[in-house]
Every structure is written in C-alpha cells, then in structure tokens.
Amino acid sequence: MKKDLTVSAVDRQNILNNPYALDEIQRNIGITGITGITGIEYRGETVLLKEQVAAFFELTRRTIENYLSNFEEELKQNGYDILRGKPLSELKLVLGRLDVPEINFGNIKRTPQLCVFPFLNLAMLITESEKARVLRQVILDIAIDAINQRTGGGTKYINQRDEDFIVSYFKEENYRKQFTDALKDCVEMGKAKYPIYTDKIYVSIFRENAQEYRRILRLQLKDRVRDTFYSEVLDLISSYESGLADVLRQKYRELNRKLMPSEVDAIFRDFEHLALWKPLVEKARNKMASRDLAFRDALHLQLKEYVTSLSKRLKYTKRPSKYLTVEPPA
C-alpha cells in the first residue's frame, strides 16, 4: 500500500514516534548533510528556525506560517515551540557557539521570542516543495528498512515477537478445543459448523472473516491465520470460545438434545452483545488496526476508525532479536 505522508497524520506520527526508525533516518540523512543548513541541537532535539526552513524548502515565510496555522497541534507535539525568557536565552547561547553567520538565523539579538520547528515533521507536510517530496520518499524508505531489520526481514509474524504471544497462543489452543468439542457434541450440523462459527467470532471481534483477513494481510495458502494474531486478539478469541462452549453445553443439557443452527445463531447474537465485551473488543480492534497499518502496511477498512498512531513508548525486549515487544498506546 502506497503511503502518502502529506495526508495521513497516523503514518507521520508512527514514524516520528518510532525511535528506531527515527534514529536511522537522522543517522542517514542528518539535517546538515541533506540541507546544507546547520541544525540547532536544543534540549535533545534538532530544530531549525523559520528562516532556515523557508530557505531550504524554497518557500516564503508566509507559507511556513500557513502550515503552522493548519497543523499547529501536530507540530507542537513533535517539537514546535515559541521560546521566551530563559529558554530563549539558552537558545541564543547555543546559536552563539555555532560557527555560522548570524544572518542565517535572522536578527535574534533583540527579538523577544523565537519559533523553533521540527524539520522532519514539516518535510512530511509540505506539498509545494520538490525537496520536501524527495525527502518524504527517503524518510519512508529508511523507516521501512529499519522496521524490517528489527523484525528479522519481514513483518508477517511480527505479532510473535511480542513476549505475551507464546502464552496466549498455547492457552488459545486449549480454549479452541473446548469450543470445537462443544460444537461437535451439542450442535446438529455437519462439519461446516466449525468454519462458520469460527468466522462468526472473527466478524464479531474485528469485522472480517478468515478469508477477508487473509486477503488484507496477503497470507499464503500455507499460512495459518491464528499464527498472525496479536496476543490481545488471541486472548479475546479464547474468551469467546470458552464462554460459547459453556453456553452451548448448558443449553444442550437444558433441552436434552442437540441444538439446531437457528438456535445456535440466537445464542451467539445474545452472547456477542453482552456489555462486558465492548471495552475488550474496542481495545483489540485498536491494536489490530493500528499495528497492522504501522508494521504490516495493511489497512483493515472495516476498522479504519480504530486506527491511531503508535505510542513513543514502543520498545523491543532484551531477548534475542527474534523477539519484539510493542507497548500499546496509552
């Protein structure tokens, strides 16, 4: 899926919040190297002044100010600031130590305030500049390479690098057996009942059946769908399977006969609408939609309203490189 950083705030933030991709981008391009302009190291961030940004992108100050007006909250989140008082004095000291003519920064000696800009964030937003377009492609290429390197060259099974995956996976196998045994013992229907009611669970949780999910993740025939689920999704599927198995057996004992498909459908409808599922389903949808877009370049259209950017608290475990832990957004 071709990403357009100028229109997707989520894609922009996923890059800016990913320390590994960001480190690789800054190491490979560097503001000074790619722009010929001296970046300002200020409080752990590399920033530029308005004059520098306008000069590199060959735009007017007014155009830069328009982007600030339209994307102020996002730019603030990623480093834009108006410095006054002590912070301004600190920046002036930094500028004074740079071996760069003051004209490059404008007249700063007497100014009561200065604006500092996050260069990479602006490069992802600006549409009028050819330099910005080229830089966006470089940023995307490096970010994708950085993710692939961290995940062993592929992202299909990135879910398995979560430290909770193995525990959830093996537990789910047991609950799966409980569910299929309940279908076998309690439901008057042929073998089609197993994929039919499995798909009902999938659709209830993430609005896609197994075939749709396979298509979106571009899975091969030999790939098992459950091998690609995140631990939160596996846990919720386990809860559905365990709960439904219990309800089916209770109804079977009550009627003293196998249940007809219409009866099972009615049981399922009542079960999935229980209020207790709502926060768990919403959490699972958010994780699937957001992580798959960020790491697998896969958009679940049925879950697009659940897509959010990943948290800056994303990190890898200290296990061997085959294992990955992604902490969820707050």
C-alpha atoms as a printed R data frame, in Angstrom:
    type eleno elety resid chain resno       x       y      z
1   ATOM     1    CA   MET     A     1   0.000   0.000  0.000
2   ATOM     2    CA   LYS     A     2   1.484   3.324 -1.068
3   ATOM     3    CA   LYS     A     3   1.673   5.741  1.853
4   ATOM     4    CA   ASP     A     4   1.133   9.472  1.399
5   ATOM     5    CA   LEU     A     5   2.590  11.209  4.425
6   ATOM     6    CA   THR     A     6   1.028  14.542  3.454
7   ATOM     7    CA   VAL     A     7  -2.496  13.214  4.019
8   ATOM     8    CA   SER     A     8  -2.035  10.649  6.815
9   ATOM     9    CA   ALA     A     9  -1.401  12.043 10.297
10  ATOM    10    CA   VAL     A    10  -1.232   8.472 11.620
11  ATOM    11    CA   ASP     A    11   1.566   7.482  9.218
12  ATOM    12    CA   ARG     A    12   3.505  10.639 10.081
13  ATOM    13    CA   GLN     A    13   3.198  10.046 13.797
14  ATOM    14    CA   ASN     A    14   4.083   6.359 13.526
15  ATOM    15    CA   ILE     A    15   7.444   7.363 12.061
16  ATOM    16    CA   LEU     A    16   8.034  10.231 14.475
17  ATOM    17    CA   ASN     A    17   7.127   8.029 17.457
18  ATOM    18    CA   ASN     A    18   9.308   5.099 16.394
19  ATOM    19    CA   PRO     A    19  12.735   5.667 17.985
20  ATOM    20    CA   TYR     A    20  14.426   3.026 15.828
21  ATOM    21    CA   ALA     A    21  13.153   4.396 12.530
22  ATOM    22    CA   LEU     A    22  13.811   7.961 13.689
23  ATOM    23    CA   ASP     A    23  17.393   7.211 14.759
24  ATOM    24    CA   GLU     A    24  18.057   5.543 11.402
25  ATOM    25    CA   ILE     A    25  16.558   8.476  9.478
26  ATOM    26    CA   GLN     A    26  18.587  11.038 11.389
27  ATOM    27    CA   ARG     A    27  21.754   8.961 11.097
28  ATOM    28    CA   ASN     A    28  21.376   8.506  7.338
29  ATOM    29    CA   ILE     A    29  20.240  11.923  6.255
30  ATOM    30    CA   GLY     A    30  21.151  14.353  9.023
31  ATOM    31    CA   ILE     A    31  19.839  17.882  8.721
32  ATOM    32    CA   THR     A    32  23.226  19.366  7.892
33  ATOM    33    CA   GLY     A    33  24.029  16.665  5.346
34  ATOM    34    CA   ILE     A    34  20.814  16.824  3.375
35  ATOM    35    CA   THR     A    35  20.008  20.529  3.690
36  ATOM    36    CA   GLY     A    36  23.414  22.154  3.917
37  ATOM    37    CA   ILE     A    37  21.902  24.069  6.843
38  ATOM    38    CA   THR     A    38  23.236  23.814 10.373
39  ATOM    39    CA   GLY     A    39  20.627  22.265 12.619
40  ATOM    40    CA   ILE     A    40  20.339  23.518 16.173
41  ATOM    41    CA   GLU     A    41  20.712  20.955 18.949
42  ATOM    42    CA   TYR     A    42  18.332  22.185 21.588
43  ATOM    43    CA   ARG     A    43  17.249  20.139 24.625
44  ATOM    44    CA   GLY     A    44  17.940  16.844 22.905
45  ATOM    45    CA   GLU     A    45  16.176  17.739 19.638
46  ATOM    46    CA   THR     A    46  17.495  19.023 16.309
47  ATOM    47    CA   VAL     A    47  15.435  22.045 15.297
48  ATOM    48    CA   LEU     A    48  15.516  24.837 12.740
49  ATOM    49    CA   LEU     A    49  14.341  28.425 12.763
50  ATOM    50    CA   LYS     A    50  11.643  29.687 10.429
51  ATOM    51    CA   GLU     A    51  14.176  31.397  8.153
52  ATOM    52    CA   GLN     A    52  16.155  28.175  7.754
53  ATOM    53    CA   VAL     A    53  13.085  26.098  6.964
54  ATOM    54    CA   ALA     A    54  11.834  28.580  4.371
55  ATOM    55    CA   ALA     A    55  15.275  28.782  2.752
56  ATOM    56    CA   PHE     A    56  15.688  25.011  2.391
57  ATOM    57    CA   PHE     A    57  12.230  24.313  1.012
58  ATOM    58    CA   GLU     A    58  12.435  27.436 -1.189
59  ATOM    59    CA   LEU     A    59   9.203  28.802  0.240
60  ATOM    60    CA   THR     A    60   8.172  32.098  1.754
61  ATOM    61    CA   ARG     A    61   7.899  32.630  5.477
62  ATOM    62    CA   ARG     A    62   4.170  33.168  4.941
63  ATOM    63    CA   THR     A    63   3.821  29.629  3.524
64  ATOM    64    CA   ILE     A    64   5.594  28.176  6.559
65  ATOM    65    CA   GLU     A    65   3.304  30.201  8.814
66  ATOM    66    CA   ASN     A    66   0.269  28.802  6.970
67  ATOM    67    CA   TYR     A    67   1.438  25.257  7.729
68  ATOM    68    CA   LEU     A    68   1.880  26.243 11.342
69  ATOM    69    CA   SER     A    69  -1.654  27.578 11.439
70  ATOM    70    CA   ASN     A    70  -3.114  24.444  9.822
71  ATOM    71    CA   PHE     A    71  -1.066  21.858 11.748
72  ATOM    72    CA   GLU     A    72  -0.222  23.669 14.965
73  ATOM    73    CA   GLU     A    73  -1.222  20.874 17.368
74  ATOM    74    CA   GLU     A    74   0.720  18.213 15.462
75  ATOM    75    CA   LEU     A    75   3.810  20.404 15.136
76  ATOM    76    CA   LYS     A    76   3.679  21.270 18.842
77  ATOM    77    CA   GLN     A    77   3.513  17.590 19.665
78  ATOM    78    CA   ASN     A    78   6.691  16.988 17.663
79  ATOM    79    CA   GLY     A    79   8.882  19.900 18.702
80  ATOM    80    CA   TYR     A    80   7.445  23.231 17.535
81  ATOM    81    CA   ASP     A    81   7.810  25.812 20.281
82  ATOM    82    CA   ILE     A    82   7.795  29.553 20.838
83  ATOM    83    CA   LEU     A    83  10.727  30.399 23.085
84  ATOM    84    CA   ARG     A    84  10.699  33.308 25.507
85  ATOM    85    CA   GLY     A    85  12.598  34.218 28.658
86  ATOM    86    CA   LYS     A    86  15.090  31.645 29.945
87  ATOM    87    CA   PRO     A    87  14.533  29.090 27.115
88  ATOM    88    CA   LEU     A    88  15.165  31.869 24.580
89  ATOM    89    CA   SER     A    89  18.364  32.874 26.380
90  ATOM    90    CA   GLU     A    90  19.547  29.257 26.317
91  ATOM    91    CA   LEU     A    91  18.916  29.018 22.573
92  ATOM    92    CA   LYS     A    92  20.788  32.263 21.927
93  ATOM    93    CA   LEU     A    93  23.786  30.808 23.769
94  ATOM    94    CA   VAL     A    94  23.598  27.715 21.554
95  ATOM    95    CA   LEU     A    95  23.422  29.876 18.430
96  ATOM    96    CA   GLY     A    96  26.350  31.933 19.647
97  ATOM    97    CA   ARG     A    97  28.523  28.819 19.783
98  ATOM    98    CA   LEU     A    98  27.687  27.795 16.215
99  ATOM    99    CA   ASP     A    99  30.230  28.688 13.566
100 ATOM   100    CA   VAL     A   100  27.547  30.161 11.344
101 ATOM   101    CA   PRO     A   101  26.942  33.822 10.359
102 ATOM   102    CA   GLU     A   102  24.092  35.327 12.350
103 ATOM   103    CA   ILE     A   103  22.380  36.384  9.119
104 ATOM   104    CA   ASN     A   104  21.437  32.712  8.639
105 ATOM   105    CA   PHE     A   105  19.190  32.945 11.677
106 ATOM   106    CA   GLY     A   106  17.822  36.433 11.169
107 ATOM   107    CA   ASN     A   107  18.240  39.234 13.702
108 ATOM   108    CA   ILE     A   108  17.971  37.426 17.012
109 ATOM   109    CA   LYS     A   109  19.848  39.612 19.468
110 ATOM   110    CA   ARG     A   110  16.883  41.762 20.436
111 ATOM   111    CA   THR     A   111  13.955  39.571 19.493
112 ATOM   112    CA   PRO     A   112  11.634  38.843 22.458
113 ATOM   113    CA   GLN     A   113  10.770  35.366 21.127
114 ATOM   114    CA   LEU     A   114  11.854  32.757 18.592
115 ATOM   115    CA   CYS     A   115   9.997  29.872 16.954
116 ATOM   116    CA   VAL     A   116  11.777  26.539 16.542
117 ATOM   117    CA   PHE     A   117  10.455  23.959 14.066
118 ATOM   118    CA   PRO     A   118  10.662  20.124 13.818
119 ATOM   119    CA   PHE     A   119  12.239  19.706 10.398
120 ATOM   120    CA   LEU     A   120  11.172  16.124  9.638
121 ATOM   121    CA   ASN     A   121   7.567  16.780 10.607
122 ATOM   122    CA   LEU     A   122   7.437  19.765  8.249
123 ATOM   123    CA   ALA     A   123   9.014  17.748  5.443
124 ATOM   124    CA   MET     A   124   6.133  15.276  5.753
125 ATOM   125    CA   LEU     A   125   3.544  18.049  5.438
126 ATOM   126    CA   ILE     A   126   4.742  20.448  2.758
127 ATOM   127    CA   THR     A   127   3.293  19.830 -0.707
128 ATOM   128    CA   GLU     A   128   4.616  22.863 -2.608
129 ATOM   129    CA   SER     A   129   8.286  21.875 -2.441
130 ATOM   130    CA   GLU     A   130  10.033  19.302 -4.643
131 ATOM   131    CA   LYS     A   131  12.705  18.972 -1.971
132 ATOM   132    CA   ALA     A   132  10.037  18.002  0.546
133 ATOM   133    CA   ARG     A   133   8.638  15.370 -1.836
134 ATOM   134    CA   VAL     A   134  12.057  13.765 -2.352
135 ATOM   135    CA   LEU     A   135  12.771  13.862  1.366
136 ATOM   136    CA   ARG     A   136   9.451  12.170  2.188
137 ATOM   137    CA   GLN     A   137  10.358   9.239 -0.053
138 ATOM   138    CA   VAL     A   138  13.754   8.939  1.615
139 ATOM   139    CA   ILE     A   139  12.087   9.012  5.042
140 ATOM   140    CA   LEU     A   140   9.623   6.269  4.058
141 ATOM   141    CA   ASP     A   141  12.321   4.042  2.547
142 ATOM   142    CA   ILE     A   142  14.557   4.306  5.609
143 ATOM   143    CA   ALA     A   143  11.654   3.779  8.032
144 ATOM   144    CA   ILE     A   144  10.531   0.596  6.227
145 ATOM   145    CA   ASP     A   145  14.104  -0.739  6.118
146 ATOM   146    CA   ALA     A   146  14.561  -0.009  9.835
147 ATOM   147    CA   ILE     A   147  11.391  -1.934 10.754
148 ATOM   148    CA   ASN     A   148  12.357  -4.880  8.544
149 ATOM   149    CA   GLN     A   149  15.846  -5.044 10.082
150 ATOM   150    CA   ARG     A   150  14.388  -5.034 13.589
151 ATOM   151    CA   THR     A   151  11.928  -7.803 12.757
152 ATOM   152    CA   GLY     A   152  14.307 -10.162 11.002
153 ATOM   153    CA   GLY     A   153  13.455  -9.090  7.470
154 ATOM   154    CA   GLY     A   154   9.677  -9.447  7.492
155 ATOM   155    CA   THR     A   155   6.577  -8.325  9.353
156 ATOM   156    CA   LYS     A   156   4.044 -11.092  8.652
157 ATOM   157    CA   TYR     A   157   4.776 -12.674 12.034
158 ATOM   158    CA   ILE     A   158   5.778  -9.548 13.926
159 ATOM   159    CA   ASN     A   159   2.990 -10.439 16.396
160 ATOM   160    CA   GLN     A   160   5.057 -13.431 17.527
161 ATOM   161    CA   ARG     A   161   7.816 -11.153 18.768
162 ATOM   162    CA   ASP     A   162   5.518  -9.880 21.495
163 ATOM   163    CA   GLU     A   163   6.644 -11.516 24.740
164 ATOM   164    CA   ASP     A   164   2.999 -12.390 25.578
165 ATOM   165    CA   PHE     A   165   2.319 -14.150 22.284
166 ATOM   166    CA   ILE     A   166   3.504 -17.661 23.176
167 ATOM   167    CA   VAL     A   167   1.477 -17.776 26.396
168 ATOM   168    CA   SER     A   168  -1.672 -16.511 24.642
169 ATOM   169    CA   TYR     A   169  -1.126 -18.854 21.696
170 ATOM   170    CA   PHE     A   170  -0.937 -22.061 23.739
171 ATOM   171    CA   LYS     A   171  -3.808 -21.079 26.005
172 ATOM   172    CA   GLU     A   172  -5.944 -20.348 22.946
173 ATOM   173    CA   GLU     A   173  -5.278 -23.855 21.616
174 ATOM   174    CA   ASN     A   174  -6.934 -25.315 24.731
175 ATOM   175    CA   TYR     A   175  -9.950 -22.997 24.517
176 ATOM   176    CA   ARG     A   176 -10.235 -23.757 20.808
177 ATOM   177    CA   LYS     A   177 -10.557 -27.473 21.618
178 ATOM   178    CA   GLN     A   178 -13.267 -26.722 24.194
179 ATOM   179    CA   PHE     A   179 -15.200 -24.796 21.548
180 ATOM   180    CA   THR     A   180 -14.884 -27.339 18.748
181 ATOM   181    CA   ASP     A   181 -15.801 -30.158 21.157
182 ATOM   182    CA   ALA     A   182 -18.924 -28.230 22.197
183 ATOM   183    CA   LEU     A   183 -19.879 -27.756 18.541
184 ATOM   184    CA   LYS     A   184 -19.347 -31.468 17.878
185 ATOM   185    CA   ASP     A   185 -21.333 -32.629 20.902
186 ATOM   186    CA   CYS     A   186 -24.110 -30.034 21.060
187 ATOM   187    CA   VAL     A   187 -24.897 -28.732 17.539
188 ATOM   188    CA   GLU     A   188 -26.929 -30.621 14.922
189 ATOM   189    CA   MET     A   189 -24.942 -29.658 11.829
190 ATOM   190    CA   GLY     A   190 -22.246 -31.025  9.531
191 ATOM   191    CA   LYS     A   191 -18.552 -30.173  9.502
192 ATOM   192    CA   ALA     A   192 -19.312 -26.747  8.034
193 ATOM   193    CA   LYS     A   193 -20.247 -25.617 11.550
194 ATOM   194    CA   TYR     A   194 -16.564 -25.288 12.540
195 ATOM   195    CA   PRO     A   195 -15.522 -22.636  9.969
196 ATOM   196    CA   ILE     A   196 -18.967 -20.976 10.071
197 ATOM   197    CA   TYR     A   197 -18.924 -20.297 13.822
198 ATOM   198    CA   THR     A   198 -15.216 -19.505 13.826
199 ATOM   199    CA   ASP     A   199 -15.914 -16.811 11.235
200 ATOM   200    CA   LYS     A   200 -18.777 -15.512 13.378
201 ATOM   201    CA   ILE     A   201 -16.304 -14.958 16.224
202 ATOM   202    CA   TYR     A   202 -13.830 -13.220 13.918
203 ATOM   203    CA   VAL     A   203 -16.505 -10.941 12.447
204 ATOM   204    CA   SER     A   204 -17.801 -10.092 15.923
205 ATOM   205    CA   ILE     A   205 -14.329  -9.101 17.134
206 ATOM   206    CA   PHE     A   206 -12.657  -7.497 14.104
207 ATOM   207    CA   ARG     A   207 -15.403  -7.363 11.440
208 ATOM   208    CA   GLU     A   208 -13.642  -9.693  8.980
209 ATOM   209    CA   ASN     A   209 -13.968 -13.393  8.308
210 ATOM   210    CA   ALA     A   210 -10.886 -15.557  7.847
211 ATOM   211    CA   GLN     A   211 -10.837 -15.148  4.059
212 ATOM   212    CA   GLU     A   212 -11.034 -11.351  4.221
213 ATOM   213    CA   TYR     A   213  -8.295 -11.263  6.854
214 ATOM   214    CA   ARG     A   214  -6.057 -13.441  4.675
215 ATOM   215    CA   ARG     A   215  -6.523 -11.129  1.721
216 ATOM   216    CA   ILE     A   216  -5.705  -7.980  3.693
217 ATOM   217    CA   LEU     A   217  -2.530  -9.486  5.192
218 ATOM   218    CA   ARG     A   218  -1.608 -11.103  1.872
219 ATOM   219    CA   LEU     A   219  -1.240 -14.516  3.513
220 ATOM   220    CA   GLN     A   220  -0.229 -17.563  1.504
221 ATOM   221    CA   LEU     A   221  -2.249 -20.790  1.449
222 ATOM   222    CA   LYS     A   222   0.169 -22.446  3.881
223 ATOM   223    CA   ASP     A   223  -0.044 -19.584  6.400
224 ATOM   224    CA   ARG     A   224  -2.250 -20.188  9.451
225 ATOM   225    CA   VAL     A   225  -4.432 -17.199 10.295
226 ATOM   226    CA   ARG     A   226  -4.054 -17.622 14.055
227 ATOM   227    CA   ASP     A   227  -0.265 -17.559 13.773
228 ATOM   228    CA   THR     A   228  -0.565 -13.880 12.801
229 ATOM   229    CA   PHE     A   229  -2.913 -12.657 15.567
230 ATOM   230    CA   TYR     A   230  -1.667 -10.307 18.283
231 ATOM   231    CA   SER     A   231  -1.834 -11.638 21.832
232 ATOM   232    CA   GLU     A   232  -4.741  -9.320 22.716
233 ATOM   233    CA   VAL     A   233  -6.784 -10.692 19.818
234 ATOM   234    CA   LEU     A   234  -5.934 -14.285 20.742
235 ATOM   235    CA   ASP     A   235  -6.985 -13.647 24.343
236 ATOM   236    CA   LEU     A   236 -10.333 -12.260 23.240
237 ATOM   237    CA   ILE     A   237 -10.953 -15.139 20.828
238 ATOM   238    CA   SER     A   238 -10.169 -17.519 23.714
239 ATOM   239    CA   SER     A   239 -12.741 -15.747 25.892
240 ATOM   240    CA   TYR     A   240 -15.379 -16.043 23.179
241 ATOM   241    CA   GLU     A   241 -14.629 -19.716 22.588
242 ATOM   242    CA   SER     A   242 -14.603 -20.626 26.264
243 ATOM   243    CA   GLY     A   243 -17.786 -18.701 27.004
244 ATOM   244    CA   LEU     A   244 -19.681 -20.000 23.985
245 ATOM   245    CA   ALA     A   245 -18.646 -23.580 24.710
246 ATOM   246    CA   ASP     A   246 -20.108 -23.260 28.200
247 ATOM   247    CA   VAL     A   247 -23.359 -21.667 26.996
248 ATOM   248    CA   LEU     A   248 -23.832 -24.317 24.277
249 ATOM   249    CA   ARG     A   249 -23.404 -27.151 26.752
250 ATOM   250    CA   GLN     A   250 -25.792 -25.544 29.228
251 ATOM   251    CA   LYS     A   251 -28.466 -25.198 26.522
252 ATOM   252    CA   TYR     A   252 -27.817 -28.759 25.331
253 ATOM   253    CA   ARG     A   253 -28.381 -30.103 28.849
254 ATOM   254    CA   GLU     A   254 -31.477 -27.924 29.302
255 ATOM   255    CA   LEU     A   255 -33.135 -29.196 26.097
256 ATOM   256    CA   ASN     A   256 -31.647 -32.690 26.325
257 ATOM   257    CA   ARG     A   257 -30.949 -32.665 22.589
258 ATOM   258    CA   LYS     A   258 -28.586 -31.176 20.038
259 ATOM   259    CA   LEU     A   259 -29.181 -27.575 19.049
260 ATOM   260    CA   MET     A   260 -30.352 -26.521 15.610
261 ATOM   261    CA   PRO     A   261 -28.297 -23.880 13.695
262 ATOM   262    CA   SER     A   262 -31.023 -21.246 14.198
263 ATOM   263    CA   GLU     A   263 -30.839 -21.812 17.947
264 ATOM   264    CA   VAL     A   264 -27.059 -21.516 17.951
265 ATOM   265    CA   ASP     A   265 -27.305 -18.288 15.926
266 ATOM   266    CA   ALA     A   266 -29.686 -16.824 18.517
267 ATOM   267    CA   ILE     A   267 -27.354 -17.861 21.346
268 ATOM   268    CA   PHE     A   268 -24.420 -16.246 19.535
269 ATOM   269    CA   ARG     A   269 -26.284 -12.962 18.975
270 ATOM   270    CA   ASP     A   270 -27.150 -12.690 22.657
271 ATOM   271    CA   PHE     A   271 -23.610 -13.663 23.660
272 ATOM   272    CA   GLU     A   272 -21.766 -11.137 21.479
273 ATOM   273    CA   HIS     A   273 -23.983  -8.267 22.640
274 ATOM   274    CA   LEU     A   274 -23.130  -8.711 26.309
275 ATOM   275    CA   ALA     A   275 -21.889  -5.359 27.651
276 ATOM   276    CA   LEU     A   276 -18.726  -6.894 29.100
277 ATOM   277    CA   TRP     A   277 -17.258  -7.407 25.605
278 ATOM   278    CA   LYS     A   278 -17.393  -3.790 24.478
279 ATOM   279    CA   PRO     A   279 -14.150  -2.414 26.032
280 ATOM   280    CA   LEU     A   280 -12.250  -5.616 25.191
281 ATOM   281    CA   VAL     A   281 -13.419  -5.640 21.577
282 ATOM   282    CA   GLU     A   282 -12.575  -1.951 21.122
283 ATOM   283    CA   LYS     A   283  -9.091  -2.498 22.550
284 ATOM   284    CA   ALA     A   284  -8.457  -5.491 20.274
285 ATOM   285    CA   ARG     A   285  -9.699  -3.563 17.222
286 ATOM   286    CA   ASN     A   286  -7.438  -0.633 18.042
287 ATOM   287    CA   LYS     A   287  -4.384  -2.867 18.400
288 ATOM   288    CA   MET     A   288  -5.066  -4.806 15.211
289 ATOM   289    CA   ALA     A   289  -5.890  -1.768 13.079
290 ATOM   290    CA   SER     A   290  -3.036   0.422 14.349
291 ATOM   291    CA   ARG     A   291  -0.258  -2.147 14.487
292 ATOM   292    CA   ASP     A   292  -1.106  -3.723 11.135
293 ATOM   293    CA   LEU     A   293  -1.059  -0.330  9.443
294 ATOM   294    CA   ALA     A   294   2.215   0.668 11.104
295 ATOM   295    CA   PHE     A   295   4.135  -2.607 10.847
296 ATOM   296    CA   ARG     A   296   2.481  -4.692  8.136
297 ATOM   297    CA   ASP     A   297   1.385  -1.887  5.808
298 ATOM   298    CA   ALA     A   298  -2.090  -3.473  5.958
299 ATOM   299    CA   LEU     A   299  -5.234  -1.362  6.262
300 ATOM   300    CA   HIS     A   300  -8.356  -3.024  7.685
301 ATOM   301    CA   LEU     A   301 -11.020  -0.842  6.079
302 ATOM   302    CA   GLN     A   302 -13.710  -2.176  8.417
303 ATOM   303    CA   LEU     A   303 -11.618  -0.929 11.362
304 ATOM   304    CA   LYS     A   304 -10.332   2.339  9.937
305 ATOM   305    CA   GLU     A   305 -11.977   4.404 12.679
306 ATOM   306    CA   TYR     A   306  -9.857   2.497 15.229
307 ATOM   307    CA   VAL     A   307  -6.508   3.452 13.665
308 ATOM   308    CA   THR     A   308  -4.329   5.561 15.956
309 ATOM   309    CA   SER     A   309  -0.631   6.334 15.900
310 ATOM   310    CA   LEU     A   310   1.692   4.194 17.991
311 ATOM   311    CA   SER     A   311   2.988   5.467 21.294
312 ATOM   312    CA   LYS     A   312   6.535   6.736 21.746
313 ATOM   313    CA   ARG     A   313   6.827   4.026 24.417
314 ATOM   314    CA   LEU     A   314   7.283   1.439 21.669
315 ATOM   315    CA   LYS     A   315  10.281  -0.699 22.552
316 ATOM   316    CA   TYR     A   316  11.907  -4.065 21.947
317 ATOM   317    CA   THR     A   317  12.568  -6.619 24.646
318 ATOM   318    CA   LYS     A   318  16.092  -7.565 25.640
319 ATOM   319    CA   ARG     A   319  15.561 -11.050 24.292
320 ATOM   320    CA   PRO     A   320  17.351 -12.139 21.111
321 ATOM   321    CA   SER     A   321  16.466 -10.072 18.057
322 ATOM   322    CA   LYS     A   322  13.721 -12.501 17.004
323 ATOM   323    CA   TYR     A   323  11.544 -11.184 19.802
324 ATOM   324    CA   LEU     A   324   9.787  -7.861 19.823
325 ATOM   325    CA   THR     A   325   7.558  -6.163 22.349
326 ATOM   326    CA   VAL     A   326   5.462  -3.210 21.292
327 ATOM   327    CA   GLU     A   327   3.933  -1.370 24.194
328 ATOM   328    CA   PRO     A   328   0.376  -0.190 23.421
329 ATOM   329    CA   PRO     A   329  -0.646   3.437 23.099
330 ATOM   330    CA   ALA     A   330  -1.711   4.984 26.383
